[in-house]
């Protein structure tokens, strides 16, 4: 019997394109490395507010850099990232509260569906420039992820319950306690210690901490097709 898998938590929000990159890399490595990956839907707006951080897109030079950076990273990591046409409306006005409450409900009721449901919401907002705030948009993503209409509607109804609202708040607060100031945040639990890593570009460092081999963002044995 080999060593037990190490727990790795990924705190993410579908409003964050860098979260999508980190999410796909970790999902590819979850069966390559000896890890137990826990996906933790969080609210980036709450983390930004708690830490006093500001969206990088609010600074013109950073916003200009983000456009080219995300395009190149998407190509490199093989994730179909495309900037929404009305970026500021999508990110700063509409936000992701409804989507992240829905994913929280999914995680509570059907955790086996969380990976696919998260990916479909990212595909909508960060690949096809589609809405993720309207209930019908969330239902469409859920059904594309493999849920029945009845199942998806039931989960959507639960997004207004105190249990789901409190769970999202608790997960967001947990990220803040680890020191988060943005997303994605990866937390590795090793030998009684926790290591918080910020960003999608810290996976090689995560491999070092885990004592695992880093084989790039697309390990050879894994299909990257989305």
N, C-alpha and C positions, 0 to 999 in steps of 0.2 A: 504493500500500500504506500503510495507516494505522499508527499506533503499536501496538506489541505490548501485549497485555493485561497489566495489573498483577496480580500474585499476591496474593490475599487468602485467608488461612487462617481457618477457624472451628473453634475448639476447643469441644467440647460434650459433654454427658452427658445421656442421656434422663431422668435423675432430676431434671433442672433444667427447670422450666417456662419460665424466662426464656431458656434455651438454645433451646427450641422456637420462641419468638417471634423471636429473632435468626436462627435457621435459616430460617424461612419468609420473612422479609424478604429475606435474602441470596439465597435460591433464586429469589425473584421478580425480583431485580435482576441476576442473573448474566447474562442476555441483554439487559439494558437498558444497563448500564454496561460499559465496556471492561475487564473483569476476568476472571481465571482463578481460580475459587473452588475451594479445596481444603478438603474436609470432614475434620476431624481428631477422630475419636472418642477421648475422654479419660475419666479417672476422677476425678470431682469429689471423692470422699473422699480420694484421694491429694493433690490440690491443697490441700484444706482442711488436711490434716495437715501438709503441707510448709510452708505459709504461717502456720500457727498460727491460722487463722481458724476461726470456729464457725458452724454453720448458723443463719441468722437466725430460724428457727422456734423455736429454743431460748429466745429472749427473748419473753416474752408479748406485749409491745406490738408488736414486729415481726411476730410470728405473726398477730396480729389484723389488722395492716395488710396483710400479704401476701394474706390471703383476699380482701379487696375490691380490692386492686391487681391481682391476677392476673385476677380476673373482668372488671374494666374494660378491662385491656389486651387480653384475649382478644377482647372485643367490638370494640375499636378496630382491632386488627390482623387481625381475622377469622380467629382460630384458636380451635377449640372446646375451650377449657380449662375443666376442672371439677376441683375439689379432690377427691382421694381421701377416702373417708369415714374410714378409719383412717390419717390422714396420717402420724402419727409412726411407725407400724409400717412403712409403705411407704418412707418416706424414711430413717429412722434405724436401723431393724432389718434390713429386707430388702436395701436398697441396690440397686446396679445393676451389680455386677461381672460377672455372667454375661451380661447384656445388652450391656455395652460390650466384653467379649471377643468376643461374637458379631459385633458390628458391626466390630470390628477385623479379624476373619477375613473378613468380607464385603469390607471395603476392600482387603484383601490379595489376595483371589481373584477377586472380582467387583465392582470399584469402581463399575461402572455401576448396581449395585443398591443402593448405600449410601443414597442419598437416600430411596428408597421404604421400605427396611427401617427406617431411623431413624424416619421419620414414623409407621410402623405401631406401633413400640414406644412412641412418645410418645402415639399415639392410645389405646393400651391403658391406660397408667398415668395419663395426664393428661386423658383425655376419657371413657373408658368404665369407669374404676376397675377395671381388670383386672390380673392378675399379669404381671410381666416377669422373674421369677426362675426359675420352673419350666421345664425343657426343653421341655415340651409347649406352654407359653405362647409361648416364643420361636419354636418351629416354626410355630405358628399365625400369628404376626406375619409371619414370613418368607414363608409361603405366600400370605398376603393381599397381600404386597408383590409377588407375581408369581413367586416361586421355585417350582420343582418340589419335591416332598417329598424326593426323592433329593438334590437340590442343597442343600436346607436342612439335612438330616441330616448331610451331608458337612461342611458348614461348622460345625455344632454340635459335631461330633466334634473338629474342629481347635481348639476353644476351650481344650482342656486341654493343648495342645502348648506347649513352651517358646517356639516362634517367635511364636505369637499373644500369649502372656503377656508376653513381652519387648517386643513391638511396642507394646502398650497402655501398658506402663511407660515406654517411650521417648517416646511421644507425650505422656503426662502430664508427664514430666520436661521436655520441650520447652516446654510451656505454662508450667511453673514458671520456666524460664530466661527466658522473655519477661516474667516478673513477675506471673503469674496468682496471684490469691488467691481465686478463685471462677470460676464459669462463667456465661454464655459469655464467651469471649475471642476477639476478632477481631484479627488481625495483618495489617497492610497493608505490603507491601514496595514502597517507592517510592524510586527514585534512590539505591539503595545503603543506604537507611535503613529501619528497621523501626518501625512505630507500633503499639503495643498498646493496644487499646480494650476496656474491661470493660463488660459489660452489653448488653442488647438495645436500650437507648435511646440508643446512640451512633452509630446508622446515619447520621444527618444529618451528624454530625462526620466520619464515614468518607467521605461524599460530598464534603465540603469538601476533605479531604485528597487525594482522587482527582481533584478538579476536575470532578466529575460533578454532575448535577442531582438533587436530592432531591425526590421527588414524593409523599412520605408513605409509610406502610407498605404501601400497595397501589397501585403505579403503574398508571396508567389502562390501559395496554396488556396488563396481566396479569390472568388470572383467579385469584381468591383461594380458590376453592372447594376444600375438602379432602375 
